[in-house]
Amino acid sequence: MTKKLTCIICPIGCNIELEYTNDTITNIKGNSCKRGEQYAISECTNPVRTITTSVFVDAGNVLPVKTDKPVPKEMIFDCMKVINAKTVSLPIEIGSVIIEDIKGTGANLVSTKNMR
């Protein structure tokens, strides 16, 4: 079986093609660097994403937040349920941990903005 990806690691955007059988990658081509190969393998075996969203502030506005490292793609909706239930109080400093270890992923949700 063949899968085609566009690498997002750097601005080159290599078109990578993977060949695999029974969840085993047998050939990778099209990447310009080793990072592209690692991205393609990860994307096919254990895809992860950084969550970027916002949480409600008790003052009525919203605070932009993101995870400090990627979480497994299949856990995004479970993580968002926890995030959507969270409300924070001001003041908040950039980098403040809003939620620790979301759903056991090892990723913390952190503020991406100072708010007073």
N, C-alpha and C positions, 0 to 999 in steps of 0.2 A: 504494500500500500504506500501511497505517496501523500505527503502533506507539504503545502507551500505556505511560507511565512514571510513577512517583511520585518526585518530586525529593527527594533526601536532603541537599541543601546546607544547608538551614536547617529549623527546627522546623515551618514552615508545611506542608510536604509536599504541594506543588502536584501535581495530576494533570495531567500534560503529555501532549499528543497530537501526534505528528509524522506528517506525510504525506511520503512519499518515493517516488521512482521511480528505478530503476537506481542505487542508492547515492547519489542526490542528494536532499537534504532540500528539499522545496518549500514546506512550511508548518509552523509550530510554534505551538501555542496552549495556554493553560491555565497558563502560568508567570506568577508575580506579579512577577518581577524578571529582570534581565538574566543574573544568575548561574544561574537555572533554565534559561534558554535555552542558555547555554554548557554546562551539565551535560548537557542532553538531546542536544545535538549531539555532545559527547564520548562519551557513552554509546552512541550509535548508530554513530559512525565509528571511535573508538579507545578502547574501555572500559579503564579502569585501576583498580587496587585497591591499597590498602596492606595488606601482609601482616603479620599479628599472630600470633605463635606462640611457641615456646620452643625453646631448645637445651639439650643435656645439659651438665652440669658434671661434671668429672672426680671431684668429691667425691660424686657419686651423686644430686644433686638437679637441678632444671632452672632455667634463667634465662629470664625473659620478655623477648622481643625484638620489634622491629617494623622495617619498612623506613622510612627517613627521608623517602621520597617514594613515590608510587604507582608500580607496575610494570604493564606491559601485562597485561591479564587472561589472555591466551593463554599467558603465560610463568609463571604462578603455579606450576604443577606442576614445571616445570624448576627454578625457584628453590627450591622446597621440597626437591627432591632434594639440592641443595647444602647447604641449611640443616640437613636431617636428618643429614647426614654430619659436621657440625661438632660438636666438643666443646671447651669452654672451661675455663680454669683460673682459680681465684679468686686474688686479689680482682678484682672488676669494679665499675666506677663507672657510674652511670646516664649514658647518652649515649655510652658507649664503642663504637667501631666493632668489630663482631664479624666481619663479612664486608664487604669493600669491593666496590662495583660488581658486585653479584650478576648473573651471566650477561650482563654488558654492558648492563644496564638503566640504569646511572647511579645506582641506588639502593643505599645502604649499609644493612646490617642493624645496628641499634644496640640496646644494652641499655636496658631500661625500668625497671631496678631496681639499686640498689646491693647487692652481695653480698660477704660476707667469708668 
